[in-house]
C-alpha cells in the first residue's frame, strides 16, 4: 500500500461474506496463483492492524509457499478475539514477502562445539 512496504497485500476472494467466530479457523481463498523463482520462497504473514484491532491472525505464521507450488494461495485465518469478524471480498487479510532460500549443507558430527549457553533451554537466560 506504500512505496516502502516490503510485503504485497493479499486480499480475500470470497463470495458474499464469511463470518469467523471467536476461536474459529477458516481457509480463505485469495483468488491468485503465483510462480515463485527457484531459490526463493514466499512468506505469508498476518497484518498487524487486523491483529491489533480485530484479533485476526494466521495460524501458520509465517506460512511458506515453495517455489514449486502452483495452486491458488489460500490463508488459514483465525479469530483470537471475543467478537465475530466478517470477511468480505476485497478485504486485505495478509501480506506476502519474497525471501531468498539458503540451502545448508548438513554434516553429521559426534559432538557439538562448546558455547557459553550450551544446552540451556527456554527461558534460561532470564526475564
Rosetta blueprint (number, residue, H / E / L):
1 X L
2 X L
3 X L
4 X L
5 X L
6 X L
7 X L
8 X E
9 X E
10 X E
11 X E
12 X L
13 X L
14 X L
15 X L
16 X L
17 X E
18 X E
19 X E
20 X E
21 X L
22 X L
23 X L
24 X L
25 X E
26 X E
27 X E
28 X E
29 X E
30 X E
31 X E
32 X E
33 X E
34 X L
35 X L
36 X L
37 X L
38 X L
39 X L
40 X E
41 X E
42 X E
43 X E
44 X E
45 X E
46 X E
47 X L
48 X H
49 X H
50 X H
51 X H
52 X H
53 X H
54 X H
55 X L
56 X E
57 X E
58 X E
59 X L
60 X L
61 X L
62 X L
63 X E
64 X E
65 X E
66 X L
67 X L
68 X L
69 X L
70 X L
71 X L
72 X E
73 X E
74 X E
75 X E
76 X E
77 X E
78 X E
79 X E
80 X L
81 X L
82 X L
83 X L
84 X L
85 X E
86 X E
87 X E
88 X E
89 X L
90 X L
91 X L
92 X E
93 X E
94 X E
95 X E
96 X E
97 X E
98 X E
99 X E
100 X E
101 X L
102 X L
103 X L
104 X L
105 X L
106 X L
107 X L
108 X L
109 X L
110 X L
111 X L
112 X L
113 X L
114 X L
115 X L
116 X L
117 X L
118 X L
119 X L
120 X L
121 X L
122 X L
123 X L
124 X L
125 X L
126 X L
127 X L
